[in-house]
Amino acid sequence: MKDFFELIRWNHWAKNVFILAPLFFSGDYYDISNVAQVLKAFFIFCLVSSCVYIFNDLLDYEADSAHNKKRLRPLPSGRISKPMAILILSIMFISACLFLYTLRMPINFIYVVLLYALINLIYSMGVKHIPVLELILVSSGFVLRLVGGGEALSIGLSPWIIAATASLSLLITVAKRRSDLVQKSDPAEQRASLTGYNVEFLNSLISILVSVTIVVYVIFSISDYATERHGQYIIFSSIPVLIGMFRFLQLAIVFERGDFPTELITRDKGMVASILLFVCIFILTTHVSDI
């Protein structure tokens, strides 16, 4: 079972939390039907994302077998055979399709899931080796999760939130590539796309993306969309956003901890505190506006 969960990358399911964001920003998280609907979307994305990881591992089987670290994964190490991996992939893919049908998910949500799968297939089949373009494709997965959550609930999303999510996801991806680059492992074991980057270039991108994320969120917090839904005090929620961005910048560049950004965000005390403070301020200001 441990090999199975490692194969399907269950620890990466945390990325699907972006699907829950539209429910949070809508303020309808007390509606049980909405919660149930978004959890269905979350579960389907977990199945589809696992299919993508298995498909990528099958394509990279030979390269991973020769890699110093990746050869320890369940598939290249032989703990799970190719036929078994294909069987697991097939079962999870069929299950995802059946759930999309039986759970009566909105057609626009289905289109988002199909687009997510298509982009990741294209990425796995060679685009991942193209510098810059691969960053955009990886980060698009987070945006599609956000849009998927909105479509599952039939909630219109502010363009500012979509833009902030896009810049934030690019930031996470770039920080990961920077960490891959500074590890100075054997060039034969590095991503082919890393030949198109250097530390200075990636540092510049990180600085730009942190600035863009902060500015876009502040614009969202003072927009008519935000003030009408959440009240004029929603601007105060930008404070933990600012703190969180600065902390992420410190962790990624000063402490060289950008190799596992998902774990960094969920395990670092400073990041966790910033996220919890943001949630508390956001909910508090929304309720104050309703009084």
C-alpha positions as YAML, in Angstrom:
chain: A
units: angstrom
residues:
- id: 1
  name: MET
  ca: [0.00, 0.00, 0.00]
- id: 2
  name: LYS
  ca: [2.88, 2.37, 0.70]
- id: 3
  name: ASP
  ca: [4.20, 1.83, -2.83]
- id: 4
  name: PHE
  ca: [0.71, 2.36, -4.26]
- id: 5
  name: PHE
  ca: [0.25, 5.70, -2.48]
- id: 6
  name: GLU
  ca: [3.74, 6.76, -3.52]
- id: 7
  name: LEU
  ca: [2.96, 5.86, -7.13]
- id: 8
  name: ILE
  ca: [-0.24, 7.92, -7.24]
- id: 9
  name: ARG
  ca: [1.52, 10.84, -5.44]
- id: 10
  name: TRP
  ca: [-1.19, 11.19, -2.80]
- id: 11
  name: ASN
  ca: [0.97, 13.76, -1.00]
- id: 12
  name: HIS
  ca: [0.55, 16.04, -4.05]
- id: 13
  name: TRP
  ca: [-3.22, 16.01, -3.62]
- id: 14
  name: ALA
  ca: [-2.72, 19.05, -1.36]
- id: 15
  name: LYS
  ca: [-2.36, 21.06, -4.59]
- id: 16
  name: ASN
  ca: [-6.04, 20.42, -5.23]
- id: 17
  name: VAL
  ca: [-6.92, 22.69, -2.30]
- id: 18
  name: PHE
  ca: [-7.15, 25.44, -4.94]
- id: 19
  name: ILE
  ca: [-10.48, 23.84, -5.91]
- id: 20
  name: LEU
  ca: [-11.86, 24.86, -2.52]
- id: 21
  name: ALA
  ca: [-10.89, 28.53, -2.97]
- id: 22
  name: PRO
  ca: [-14.05, 29.63, -4.86]
- id: 23
  name: LEU
  ca: [-16.20, 28.29, -2.03]
- id: 24
  name: PHE
  ca: [-14.14, 30.21, 0.52]
- id: 25
  name: PHE
  ca: [-14.17, 33.49, -1.42]
- id: 26
  name: SER
  ca: [-17.90, 33.17, -2.10]
- id: 27
  name: GLY
  ca: [-18.67, 33.00, 1.63]
- id: 28
  name: ASP
  ca: [-21.11, 30.13, 1.06]
- id: 29
  name: TYR
  ca: [-19.10, 27.58, 3.03]
- id: 30
  name: TYR
  ca: [-22.01, 27.12, 5.47]
- id: 31
  name: ASP
  ca: [-24.11, 25.60, 2.69]
- id: 32
  name: ILE
  ca: [-23.74, 21.81, 3.02]
- id: 33
  name: SER
  ca: [-24.73, 21.21, -0.61]
- id: 34
  name: ASN
  ca: [-21.96, 23.54, -1.82]
- id: 35
  name: VAL
  ca: [-19.44, 21.84, 0.45]
- id: 36
  name: ALA
  ca: [-20.48, 18.42, -0.86]
- id: 37
  name: GLN
  ca: [-20.25, 19.63, -4.47]
- id: 38
  name: VAL
  ca: [-16.76, 21.08, -4.11]
- id: 39
  name: LEU
  ca: [-15.55, 17.92, -2.32]
- id: 40
  name: LYS
  ca: [-16.77, 15.89, -5.30]
- id: 41
  name: ALA
  ca: [-14.72, 18.14, -7.58]
- id: 42
  name: PHE
  ca: [-11.71, 17.79, -5.26]
- id: 43
  name: PHE
  ca: [-11.96, 13.97, -5.34]
- id: 44
  name: ILE
  ca: [-12.22, 13.86, -9.14]
- id: 45
  name: PHE
  ca: [-9.18, 16.10, -9.54]
- id: 46
  name: CYS
  ca: [-7.26, 13.83, -7.16]
- id: 47
  name: LEU
  ca: [-8.00, 10.84, -9.41]
- id: 48
  name: VAL
  ca: [-7.11, 12.69, -12.62]
- id: 49
  name: SER
  ca: [-3.91, 14.21, -11.22]
- id: 50
  name: SER
  ca: [-2.78, 10.77, -10.05]
- id: 51
  name: CYS
  ca: [-3.40, 9.43, -13.56]
- id: 52
  name: VAL
  ca: [-1.16, 12.17, -14.91]
- id: 53
  name: TYR
  ca: [1.66, 11.30, -12.49]
- id: 54
  name: ILE
  ca: [1.50, 7.59, -13.34]
- id: 55
  name: PHE
  ca: [1.46, 8.35, -17.10]
- id: 56
  name: ASN
  ca: [4.50, 10.60, -16.68]
- id: 57
  name: ASP
  ca: [6.34, 7.89, -14.71]
- id: 58
  name: LEU
  ca: [5.63, 5.35, -17.46]
- id: 59
  name: LEU
  ca: [7.04, 7.69, -20.12]
- id: 60
  name: ASP
  ca: [10.13, 8.46, -18.01]
- id: 61
  name: TYR
  ca: [10.73, 4.86, -16.92]
- id: 62
  name: GLU
  ca: [14.14, 4.52, -18.60]
- id: 63
  name: ALA
  ca: [15.40, 7.95, -17.54]
- id: 64
  name: ASP
  ca: [14.17, 7.51, -13.96]
- id: 65
  name: SER
  ca: [15.83, 4.09, -13.73]
- id: 66
  name: ALA
  ca: [19.22, 5.73, -14.39]
- id: 67
  name: HIS
  ca: [18.56, 8.67, -12.06]
- id: 68
  name: ASN
  ca: [20.26, 8.65, -8.65]
- id: 69
  name: LYS
  ca: [17.10, 9.55, -6.71]
- id: 70
  name: LYS
  ca: [14.19, 8.81, -9.03]
- id: 71
  name: ARG
  ca: [15.28, 5.20, -9.45]
- id: 72
  name: LEU
  ca: [14.01, 4.65, -5.90]
- id: 73
  name: ARG
  ca: [10.42, 5.39, -6.92]
- id: 74
  name: PRO
  ca: [8.03, 2.40, -7.00]
- id: 75
  name: LEU
  ca: [7.97, 2.02, -10.79]
- id: 76
  name: PRO
  ca: [11.68, 2.33, -11.81]
- id: 77
  name: SER
  ca: [12.76, 0.39, -8.70]
- id: 78
  name: GLY
  ca: [10.58, -2.54, -9.76]
- id: 79
  name: ARG
  ca: [8.45, -2.55, -6.60]
- id: 80
  name: ILE
  ca: [5.51, -1.94, -8.91]
- id: 81
  name: SER
  ca: [5.69, -3.46, -12.39]
- id: 82
  name: LYS
  ca: [4.79, -1.65, -15.60]
- id: 83
  name: PRO
  ca: [1.69, -3.81, -16.22]
- id: 84
  name: MET
  ca: [0.49, -3.13, -12.66]
- id: 85
  name: ALA
  ca: [1.07, 0.61, -13.08]
- id: 86
  name: ILE
  ca: [-0.90, 0.57, -16.35]
- id: 87
  name: LEU
  ca: [-3.70, -1.34, -14.60]
- id: 88
  name: ILE
  ca: [-3.81, 1.18, -11.74]
- id: 89
  name: LEU
  ca: [-3.79, 4.05, -14.25]
- id: 90
  name: SER
  ca: [-6.66, 2.46, -16.19]
- id: 91
  name: ILE
  ca: [-8.76, 1.85, -13.08]
- id: 92
  name: MET
  ca: [-8.27, 5.41, -11.81]
- id: 93
  name: PHE
  ca: [-9.03, 6.91, -15.23]
- id: 94
  name: ILE
  ca: [-12.21, 4.86, -15.66]
- id: 95
  name: SER
  ca: [-13.23, 5.70, -12.10]
- id: 96
  name: ALA
  ca: [-12.77, 9.43, -12.78]
- id: 97
  name: CYS
  ca: [-14.94, 9.19, -15.90]
- id: 98
  name: LEU
  ca: [-17.63, 7.25, -14.03]
- id: 99
  name: PHE
  ca: [-17.67, 9.76, -11.18]
- id: 100
  name: LEU
  ca: [-17.95, 12.65, -13.64]
- id: 101
  name: TYR
  ca: [-21.04, 10.98, -15.08]
- id: 102
  name: THR
  ca: [-22.72, 9.53, -11.98]
- id: 103
  name: LEU
  ca: [-22.17, 12.63, -9.84]
- id: 104
  name: ARG
  ca: [-23.76, 14.78, -12.55]
- id: 105
  name: MET
  ca: [-20.97, 17.32, -12.54]
- id: 106
  name: PRO
  ca: [-21.61, 20.52, -14.58]
- id: 107
  name: ILE
  ca: [-20.50, 20.30, -18.19]
- id: 108
  name: ASN
  ca: [-18.13, 23.28, -17.81]
- id: 109
  name: PHE
  ca: [-16.39, 21.50, -14.94]
- id: 110
  name: ILE
  ca: [-15.93, 18.45, -17.18]
- id: 111
  name: TYR
  ca: [-14.38, 20.69, -19.85]
- id: 112
  name: VAL
  ca: [-11.93, 22.08, -17.26]
- id: 113
  name: VAL
  ca: [-10.94, 18.54, -16.17]
- id: 114
  name: LEU
  ca: [-10.40, 17.50, -19.80]
- id: 115
  name: LEU
  ca: [-8.30, 20.60, -20.47]
- id: 116
  name: TYR
  ca: [-6.24, 19.92, -17.35]
- id: 117
  name: ALA
  ca: [-5.62, 16.32, -18.49]
- id: 118
  name: LEU
  ca: [-4.77, 17.41, -22.05]
- id: 119
  name: ILE
  ca: [-2.27, 20.06, -20.94]
- id: 120
  name: ASN
  ca: [-0.54, 17.59, -18.65]
- id: 121
  name: LEU
  ca: [-0.36, 14.96, -21.38]
- id: 122
  name: ILE
  ca: [1.27, 17.48, -23.70]
- id: 123
  name: TYR
  ca: [3.63, 18.46, -20.89]
- id: 124
  name: SER
  ca: [4.63, 14.85, -20.17]
- id: 125
  name: MET
  ca: [5.17, 14.03, -23.84]
- id: 126
  name: GLY
  ca: [7.96, 16.55, -24.33]
- id: 127
  name: VAL
  ca: [7.00, 20.15, -23.54]
- id: 128
  name: LYS
  ca: [8.46, 19.73, -20.04]
- id: 129
  name: HIS
  ca: [11.89, 20.01, -21.66]
- id: 130
  name: ILE
  ca: [11.20, 23.48, -23.09]
- id: 131
  name: PRO
  ca: [12.35, 26.28, -20.72]
- id: 132
  name: VAL
  ca: [9.79, 28.94, -19.69]
- id: 133
  name: LEU
  ca: [6.93, 27.23, -21.56]
- id: 134
  name: GLU
  ca: [7.09, 24.34, -19.09]
- id: 135
  name: LEU
  ca: [6.75, 26.83, -16.21]
- id: 136
  name: ILE
  ca: [3.56, 28.20, -17.73]
- id: 137
  name: LEU
  ca: [2.05, 24.76, -18.30]
- id: 138
  name: VAL
  ca: [2.81, 23.57, -14.76]
- id: 139
  name: SER
  ca: [1.37, 26.72, -13.19]
- id: 140
  name: SER
  ca: [-1.73, 26.50, -15.41]
- id: 141
  name: GLY
  ca: [-2.71, 23.40, -13.45]
- id: 142
  name: PHE
  ca: [-3.31, 25.51, -10.32]
- id: 143
  name: VAL
  ca: [-5.40, 28.04, -12.23]
- id: 144
  name: LEU
  ca: [-7.49, 25.25, -13.77]
- id: 145
  name: ARG
  ca: [-8.10, 23.83, -10.31]
- id: 146
  name: LEU
  ca: [-9.39, 27.23, -9.20]
- id: 147
  name: VAL
  ca: [-11.59, 27.59, -12.29]
- id: 148
  name: GLY
  ca: [-12.76, 23.99, -11.86]
- id: 149
  name: GLY
  ca: [-13.90, 24.72, -8.32]
- id: 150
  name: GLY
  ca: [-15.80, 27.76, -9.56]
- id: 151
  name: GLU
  ca: [-17.48, 25.81, -12.37]
- id: 152
  name: ALA
  ca: [-18.41, 22.96, -10.03]
- id: 153
  name: LEU
  ca: [-20.28, 25.47, -7.88]
- id: 154
  name: SER
  ca: [-21.41, 27.68, -10.78]
- id: 155
  name: ILE
  ca: [-19.68, 30.62, -9.07]
- id: 156
  name: GLY
  ca: [-18.29, 33.50, -11.08]
- id: 157
  name: LEU
  ca: [-14.69, 34.27, -10.18]
- id: 158
  name: SER
  ca: [-13.14, 37.71, -9.97]
- id: 159
  name: PRO
  ca: [-10.52, 38.16, -12.71]
- id: 160
  name: TRP
  ca: [-8.23, 39.56, -10.00]
- id: 161
  name: ILE
  ca: [-8.35, 36.28, -8.06]
- id: 162
  name: ILE
  ca: [-7.59, 34.33, -11.23]
- id: 163
  name: ALA
  ca: [-4.65, 36.65, -11.94]
- id: 164
  name: ALA
  ca: [-3.38, 36.38, -8.35]
- id: 165
  name: THR
  ca: [-3.61, 32.58, -8.51]
- id: 166
  name: ALA
  ca: [-1.73, 32.55, -11.82]
- id: 167
  name: SER
  ca: [1.13, 34.65, -10.43]
- id: 168
  name: LEU
  ca: [1.22, 32.68, -7.17]
- id: 169
  name: SER
  ca: [1.35, 29.34, -9.00]
- id: 170
  name: LEU
  ca: [4.12, 30.64, -11.27]
- id: 171
  name: LEU
  ca: [6.00, 31.74, -8.15]
- id: 172
  name: ILE
  ca: [5.75, 28.27, -6.62]
- id: 173
  name: THR
  ca: [6.91, 26.64, -9.88]
- id: 174
  name: VAL
  ca: [9.83, 29.02, -10.38]
- id: 175
  name: ALA
  ca: [10.95, 28.51, -6.75]
- id: 176
  name: LYS
  ca: [10.96, 24.76, -7.38]
- id: 177
  name: ARG
  ca: [13.10, 25.16, -10.51]
- id: 178
  name: ARG
  ca: [15.51, 27.43, -8.66]
- id: 179
  name: SER
  ca: [15.96, 24.79, -5.98]
- id: 180
  name: ASP
  ca: [16.56, 22.13, -8.64]
- id: 181
  name: LEU
  ca: [19.22, 24.34, -10.19]
- id: 182
  name: VAL
  ca: [21.15, 25.28, -7.05]
- id: 183
  name: GLN
  ca: [21.37, 21.67, -5.86]
- id: 184
  name: LYS
  ca: [24.18, 21.29, -8.42]
- id: 185
  name: SER
  ca: [23.50, 17.61, -9.05]
- id: 186
  name: ASP
  ca: [24.96, 15.69, -11.98]
- id: 187
  name: PRO
  ca: [23.86, 17.48, -15.19]
- id: 188
  name: ALA
  ca: [22.78, 14.10, -16.59]
- id: 189
  name: GLU
  ca: [20.28, 13.82, -13.75]
- id: 190
  name: GLN
  ca: [18.86, 17.33, -13.98]
- id: 191
  name: ARG
  ca: [15.75, 18.39, -15.86]
- id: 192
  name: ALA
  ca: [16.57, 19.15, -19.48]
- id: 193
  name: SER
  ca: [14.72, 22.47, -19.14]
- id: 194
  name: LEU
  ca: [17.23, 23.67, -16.52]
- id: 195
  name: THR
  ca: [19.74, 24.38, -19.30]
- id: 196
  name: GLY
  ca: [17.63, 27.42, -20.12]
- id: 197
  name: TYR
  ca: [17.83, 28.93, -16.63]
- id: 198
  name: ASN
  ca: [20.37, 30.36, -14.23]
- id: 199
  name: VAL
  ca: [20.01, 31.49, -10.62]
- id: 200
  name: GLU
  ca: [19.98, 35.22, -11.47]
- id: 201
  name: PHE
  ca: [17.19, 34.78, -14.00]
- id: 202
  name: LEU
  ca: [15.06, 32.73, -11.62]
- id: 203
  name: ASN
  ca: [15.70, 35.15, -8.73]
- id: 204
  name: SER
  ca: [14.46, 37.97, -10.93]
- id: 205
  name: LEU
  ca: [11.33, 36.00, -11.81]
- id: 206
  name: ILE
  ca: [10.65, 35.22, -8.16]
- id: 207
  name: SER
  ca: [10.98, 38.89, -7.17]
- id: 208
  name: ILE
  ca: [8.68, 39.98, -10.00]
- id: 209
  name: LEU
  ca: [6.06, 37.34, -9.22]
- id: 210
  name: VAL
  ca: [6.02, 38.13, -5.49]
- id: 211
  name: SER
  ca: [5.42, 41.79, -6.36]
- id: 212
  name: VAL
  ca: [2.72, 40.96, -8.91]
- id: 213
  name: THR
  ca: [0.90, 38.62, -6.51]
- id: 214
  name: ILE
  ca: [0.84, 41.27, -3.77]
- id: 215
  name: VAL
  ca: [-0.28, 44.08, -6.10]
- id: 216
  name: VAL
  ca: [-2.99, 42.01, -7.76]
- id: 217
  name: TYR
  ca: [-4.42, 40.87, -4.42]
- id: 218
  name: VAL
  ca: [-4.45, 44.43, -3.07]
- id: 219
  name: ILE
  ca: [-6.30, 45.57, -6.21]
- id: 220
  name: PHE
  ca: [-8.78, 42.73, -5.68]
- id: 221
  name: SER
  ca: [-9.33, 43.74, -2.05]
- id: 222
  name: ILE
  ca: [-10.29, 47.30, -3.02]
- id: 223
  name: SER
  ca: [-12.32, 46.32, -6.09]
- id: 224
  name: ASP
  ca: [-16.09, 46.74, -6.21]
- id: 225
  name: TYR
  ca: [-16.38, 42.96, -6.52]
- id: 226
  name: ALA
  ca: [-14.61, 42.39, -3.18]
- id: 227
  name: THR
  ca: [-16.09, 45.29, -1.20]
- id: 228
  name: GLU
  ca: [-19.66, 44.44, -2.25]
- id: 229
  name: ARG
  ca: [-19.24, 40.79, -1.24]
- id: 230
  name: HIS
  ca: [-16.93, 41.09, 1.76]
- id: 231
  name: GLY
  ca: [-17.11, 44.69, 2.95]
- id: 232
  name: GLN
  ca: [-14.69, 47.60, 2.92]
- id: 233
  name: TYR
  ca: [-12.46, 46.10, 5.63]
- id: 234
  name: ILE
  ca: [-11.38, 43.25, 3.34]
- id: 235
  name: ILE
  ca: [-8.30, 45.36, 2.56]
- id: 236
  name: PHE
  ca: [-6.86, 44.21, 5.91]
- id: 237
  name: SER
  ca: [-6.60, 40.66, 4.55]
- id: 238
  name: SER
  ca: [-3.76, 41.90, 2.36]
- id: 239
  name: ILE
  ca: [-1.54, 42.19, 5.46]
- id: 240
  name: PRO
  ca: [-1.02, 38.41, 5.91]
- id: 241
  name: VAL
  ca: [-0.66, 38.12, 2.13]
- id: 242
  name: LEU
  ca: [2.24, 40.57, 2.30]
- id: 243
  name: ILE
  ca: [3.80, 38.73, 5.27]
- id: 244
  name: GLY
  ca: [3.34, 35.33, 3.59]
- id: 245
  name: MET
  ca: [4.95, 36.48, 0.33]
- id: 246
  name: PHE
  ca: [7.96, 37.91, 2.14]
- id: 247
  name: ARG
  ca: [8.34, 34.72, 4.18]
- id: 248
  name: PHE
  ca: [8.15, 32.57, 1.04]
- id: 249
  name: LEU
  ca: [10.77, 34.76, -0.63]
- id: 250
  name: GLN
  ca: [13.04, 34.33, 2.40]
- id: 251
  name: LEU
  ca: [12.59, 30.55, 2.50]
- id: 252
  name: ALA
  ca: [13.14, 30.11, -1.25]
- id: 253
  name: ILE
  ca: [16.19, 32.37, -1.66]
- id: 254
  name: VAL
  ca: [17.87, 32.74, 1.75]
- id: 255
  name: PHE
  ca: [17.28, 29.27, 3.17]
- id: 256
  name: GLU
  ca: [17.18, 27.38, -0.18]
- id: 257
  name: ARG
  ca: [13.99, 25.53, 0.75]
- id: 258
  name: GLY
  ca: [12.04, 25.78, -2.48]
- id: 259
  name: ASP
  ca: [12.48, 22.16, -3.61]
- id: 260
  name: PHE
  ca: [9.21, 21.02, -2.00]
- id: 261
  name: PRO
  ca: [7.02, 24.17, -2.09]
- id: 262
  name: THR
  ca: [3.82, 22.34, -1.10]
- id: 263
  name: GLU
  ca: [5.43, 20.99, 2.07]
- id: 264
  name: LEU
  ca: [7.14, 24.33, 2.67]
- id: 265
  name: ILE
  ca: [3.80, 26.13, 2.70]
- id: 266
  name: THR
  ca: [2.09, 23.57, 4.94]
- id: 267
  name: ARG
  ca: [4.92, 22.87, 7.40]
- id: 268
  name: ASP
  ca: [6.79, 26.13, 7.91]
- id: 269
  name: LYS
  ca: [5.40, 27.84, 11.01]
- id: 270
  name: GLY
  ca: [5.68, 31.30, 9.48]
- id: 271
  name: MET
  ca: [3.77, 30.29, 6.35]
- id: 272
  name: VAL
  ca: [1.12, 28.40, 8.30]
- id: 273
  name: ALA
  ca: [0.64, 31.39, 10.64]
- id: 274
  name: SER
  ca: [0.26, 33.73, 7.64]
- id: 275
  name: ILE
  ca: [-2.35, 31.47, 6.03]
- id: 276
  name: LEU
  ca: [-4.34, 31.09, 9.26]
- id: 277
  name: LEU
  ca: [-4.20, 34.84, 9.88]
- id: 278
  name: PHE
  ca: [-5.43, 35.46, 6.34]
- id: 279
  name: VAL
  ca: [-8.35, 33.05, 6.78]
- id: 280
  name: CYS
  ca: [-9.33, 34.59, 10.13]
- id: 281
  name: ILE
  ca: [-9.17, 38.18, 8.86]
- id: 282
  name: PHE
  ca: [-11.05, 37.30, 5.69]
- id: 283
  name: ILE
  ca: [-13.88, 35.56, 7.57]
- id: 284
  name: LEU
  ca: [-14.00, 38.25, 10.29]
- id: 285
  name: THR
  ca: [-14.19, 41.18, 7.87]
- id: 286
  name: THR
  ca: [-16.87, 39.39, 5.84]
- id: 287
  name: HIS
  ca: [-19.03, 38.86, 8.94]
- id: 288
  name: VAL
  ca: [-18.46, 42.42, 10.16]
- id: 289
  name: SER
  ca: [-19.81, 43.70, 6.85]
- id: 290
  name: ASP
  ca: [-22.97, 41.60, 7.36]
- id: 291
  name: ILE
  ca: [-23.73, 43.12, 10.76]
...
